[in-house]
Amino acid sequence: MAHDHGEAFPRAETNELVGEALRTEHRRGWIQDLLVALALALLALGLPLERLLGQPVRADERVHFLASAVCFALGWLVLARAARRSAWDSAPALRASLVAASAPVVLFAATTPGPAAAGWLGACLVLVVLVREETPPLVRGAAWLAAAALHPWNIWVWPAWLLRERRGRAVPIACGVLVGASLALRFPHHPSELFAGLDGGPGPCVAWWTLWIAGLGGAAAGLVALARGAPAWILAFALVPLAPLSLGGTIGYDLPWIWLAPLGWLGVLELEKRGRRTGLLLATSLACGAAALVWVRATDPERAWREAAQERLEPSDLVLTRSAAHRYLLATRHGLEVRMLPAEADEALRQAIDAARAAHRRVVLDAASLAGLDESSVRWARALADLSLGAR
């Protein structure tokens, strides 16, 4: 082909220019997504929840707050990059991933020190490898194993993976057998992990199946959009974990429905595919998430007690309490020595009290935690205490 002036069409130069433009756009997309992920991590670190939600931790809370913020940001990044790899433009990719990340349960996970944020990251990893047709079974297996290691509830999305594999189901079956064998050895020692505490009933079961709309906020709209004509593996991803968790435990064991939020991302992309603008949905989702954070802070039942404890307690105090939540807050968060009641005949407690007296340390009674304790134990504890915190 030649121009009117007889010059050859510069194919090589044009290909180079187009390739350079595509590479520049790819780099710009990565930079944009990394900056948004960093902003999300910093936002989560700047808004930590003092209220106890989900599973407690047994180490330095500051490390776990950091880990939760990082997992939250990485989960968003996984979704955003997956949308871009599927040829979505920047705007819909950002909107869909932000709708999922602004679900109230995801925001709670991001701002608390428990394992829920790691569960969000694991669910995001599994979903994006299942969505892509060309993902090899070994890659999907690695993602599922990583997700199960991040949070035990992600084990329940295995049936979705099995249904997704149209050929070569040997890999998911082998992984399932491997994990099943390890669970058979672990379950007798930790039976509550996979079933949300194993202390549920009819009421908690109803809560699992009805309150997810409030827990997911704007992402719930994505799930509703995704439900129409959804393939079997998506239905399994959403519903299979609900069965054992709702029948076995309560929504208070850990932050619930965390694996459903990434499906909201997929549903928002489905709405975009149908030609619907999701800007209003994103704004609504962000408003719901912000309102949920305000509400959970305002309704904290331990807020007044915690403020009094911070004001009146000293680092050297020995605290006697009957509340496991108060013990966690004082020991893990503030580094105080805490002993549980009732323990009149506990020789270790008596030795701890004697050691505190010898070191001229105060013995503080957490009087706000004494409800249900018998009168003799209450009198015994009050006689030992130098300071009473709260009221019975």
Buried (B, 14 or more C-beta within 10 A) or exposed (E): EEEEEEEEEEEEEEEEEEEEEEEEEEEEBEEBBBEBBEEBBEBBBEBBBBBBBBBBBEEEBEEBBBBBBBBBBBBBBBBBBBBBEEEBEBEBBBBBBBBBBBBBBBBBBBBBBBBBBBBBBBBBBBBBBBBEEEBEBEEBBBBBBBBBEBBBBBBBBBBBBBBBBEEEBEBBEEBBEEBEEEBEEEEEEEEBBBBBBBEBEEEBBEBBEEEBEEBBBBBBBBBEBBBEEBEEBBBBBBBBBBEBBBBBBBBBBBBBBBBBBBBBBBBBBBBBEEEEEBEEBBBBBBEBBBEBBEEBBEEBEBEEBBEEBEEEBEEEBBBBBBBEBBBBBBBBBBEBBBBBBBBEEBEEBBEBBEEBBEEEBBBBBBBBBBEEBEEEBBEBBBEBBEBBBBEE
